[in-house]
């Protein structure tokens, strides 16, 4: 009888564990992007205003990381590559010596506080040329109004520096700065870009409409 009771206990424990395993919910990432998602922006570029749609394309792999290419339908190019989960990782292409490199940086972490900062570096030429991205959290949980409405956002600033040993100052030369206004959904509410090299330009993109892919 004792052997029978022990067998029942073992079986019931086994099925209880199996039930717990199958009913545990899959954690939902803080940020989510899938192919077909699109963002329609009102864009002001060097005092000229138009609209452009950015579409997330199917994933591609860069440096063993899955990214969605962000295709600008007006410029007809991929303007960035985005990996979204509990944080957002961004890659941008950089051409040097007839070769394309990908400057990869963490745009935002799962939890941020005002004043947080971090640095990511991409080696272009060993011991000689590096692209450094300095990311800083300028504001947390503030309101931002765009044509699509008013959103609670975190404002993230990224500075892109070109460092060439012996040819630039030790800290390098800043060639671009981007301010991102990020909300969990639709993620990209606004982006303001200042480019300093090879030409000075200013661009401001404000969200008009976000559409989730089917």
C-alpha positions in Angstrom: 0.0 0.0 0.0 2.8 2.4 0.9 4.4 1.7 -2.5 1.1 2.5 -4.2 0.7 5.8 -2.4 4.3 6.8 -3.2 3.7 6.1 -6.9 0.6 8.4 -6.8 2.6 11.2 -5.2 5.3 10.9 -7.8 2.8 10.9 -10.7 0.8 13.9 -9.3 4.0 15.9 -8.7 5.1 15.2 -12.3 1.8 16.4 -13.8 1.7 19.4 -11.6 5.2 20.4 -12.8 4.2 19.8 -16.4 1.1 21.9 -16.0 3.1 24.8 -14.5 5.6 24.6 -17.3 3.0 24.8 -20.1 1.0 27.7 -18.5 3.9 30.0 -17.7 3.4 33.1 -19.9 6.1 34.2 -22.2 7.6 37.5 -21.1 6.5 40.4 -23.4 9.4 42.6 -24.5 9.2 46.3 -23.7 9.7 47.3 -27.3 8.4 45.4 -30.3 8.9 45.8 -34.0 7.8 43.5 -36.8 8.1 43.6 -40.6 5.5 45.8 -42.1 5.3 48.3 -39.2 5.4 51.9 -40.6 5.8 55.4 -39.4 4.6 58.4 -41.4 6.6 61.5 -40.6 6.3 65.2 -41.2 9.9 66.1 -42.2 11.6 69.4 -42.2 15.0 69.3 -43.8 17.0 72.5 -44.3 13.9 74.6 -44.3 12.0 72.3 -46.8 9.0 70.4 -45.5 7.6 67.2 -46.9 6.3 63.8 -45.6 8.0 60.4 -45.7 7.1 56.9 -44.7 9.5 54.6 -43.0 8.8 50.9 -43.2 10.3 48.1 -41.1 11.5 45.3 -43.5 12.1 41.6 -42.7 15.0 40.9 -40.4 18.6 40.7 -41.5 21.6 39.7 -39.5 24.5 42.1 -38.8 27.3 41.0 -36.6 25.2 38.0 -35.3 22.3 40.4 -34.3 18.9 40.4 -35.9 17.9 43.9 -37.2 14.9 45.2 -39.0 16.1 47.5 -41.9 14.2 50.8 -41.7 13.4 51.8 -45.3 12.7 55.4 -46.2 10.2 55.4 -49.1 11.1 59.0 -50.1 14.9 58.6 -50.1 14.6 54.9 -51.2 17.3 53.8 -48.8 17.6 52.0 -45.5 18.2 54.8 -43.0 18.9 52.6 -40.0 18.7 49.0 -38.7 16.8 48.4 -35.5 16.7 45.5 -33.0 13.9 46.0 -30.4 13.3 43.9 -27.3 13.7 45.1 -23.7 16.1 47.6 -25.1 16.8 49.1 -28.6 20.0 48.5 -30.5 20.6 50.5 -33.6 23.0 50.1 -36.5 23.8 52.6 -39.2 25.9 52.1 -42.2 29.2 53.9 -42.6 31.3 53.8 -45.8 35.1 54.0 -45.6 37.6 53.0 -48.2 34.9 51.5 -50.5 33.8 49.3 -47.7 30.6 49.5 -45.6 30.8 49.2 -41.9 27.9 49.1 -39.4 28.1 51.4 -36.4 26.2 49.6 -33.7 25.0 51.3 -30.5 22.5 50.8 -27.7 19.9 53.5 -28.2 17.9 52.9 -25.0 18.0 50.4 -22.1 15.0 48.8 -20.5 15.2 51.2 -17.6 16.8 54.6 -17.8 17.2 57.7 -15.6 17.9 61.3 -16.6 21.7 61.8 -16.9 22.5 58.1 -17.7 25.1 57.8 -20.4 27.1 55.0 -22.1 29.6 54.7 -25.0 29.8 52.2 -27.9 32.8 52.0 -30.3 33.2 50.5 -33.7 36.7 49.8 -35.1 37.1 50.9 -38.7 40.9 50.5 -38.9 42.7 48.6 -36.1 44.7 50.9 -33.8 44.0 53.9 -36.1 40.3 54.7 -36.8 37.3 54.3 -34.5 33.7 55.6 -34.6 32.5 56.3 -31.1 28.8 56.8 -30.2 28.1 58.6 -26.9 24.5 58.1 -25.8 22.9 60.2 -23.0 19.5 60.3 -21.5 18.4 64.0 -21.6 14.8 63.6 -20.3 12.6 60.9 -18.8 8.8 60.7 -18.9 8.2 64.1 -20.4 5.4 65.1 -22.8 6.0 65.6 -26.5 3.4 66.8 -29.0 3.5 65.9 -32.7 0.8 65.7 -35.4 0.0 62.1 -34.2 -0.8 63.4 -30.7 0.9 63.9 -27.3 3.1 61.1 -26.0 5.1 60.5 -22.8 8.6 60.0 -24.0 12.2 59.5 -23.0 14.6 61.9 -24.9 17.8 60.2 -25.9 20.8 62.1 -27.5 23.4 60.3 -29.5 26.7 61.9 -30.6 28.8 60.3 -33.4 32.5 61.0 -33.2 35.2 60.1 -35.8 38.5 59.4 -34.1 41.7 59.0 -36.3 44.8 58.6 -34.2 47.3 61.3 -35.0 44.9 63.1 -37.4 42.1 64.4 -35.0 42.0 65.6 -31.4 42.0 62.7 -28.9 38.3 63.0 -28.4 37.8 63.0 -32.2 35.5 65.1 -34.4 31.8 65.1 -33.9 30.1 64.5 -37.3 26.5 63.9 -36.3 24.1 64.3 -33.4 20.6 62.8 -33.2 17.9 63.3 -30.6 15.3 60.6 -30.4 11.9 60.9 -28.6 11.0 57.4 -27.6 7.7 56.0 -26.4 7.0 52.2 -25.9 4.4 52.3 -28.6 4.9 53.6 -31.3 8.6 53.8 -30.2 9.7 56.6 -32.6 7.7 59.8 -31.9 10.3 62.3 -33.2 13.9 62.5 -34.3 16.0 65.6 -34.8 19.3 65.2 -36.7 22.2 67.6 -37.0 24.9 66.5 -39.5 28.2 68.4 -39.5 30.3 66.5 -42.0 30.6 66.3 -44.9 28.0 69.0 -45.1 26.0 70.8 -42.5 22.3 69.9 -42.5 19.4 69.9 -40.1 16.4 67.5 -40.1 13.4 67.2 -37.9 10.9 64.3 -38.2 7.6 64.4 -36.3 5.2 61.4 -36.3 1.9 61.8 -38.2 0.7 58.2 -38.1 2.0 54.8 -36.9 0.6 51.6 -38.5 1.2 48.2 -37.1 2.1 45.6 -39.7 -0.3 42.7 -40.5 
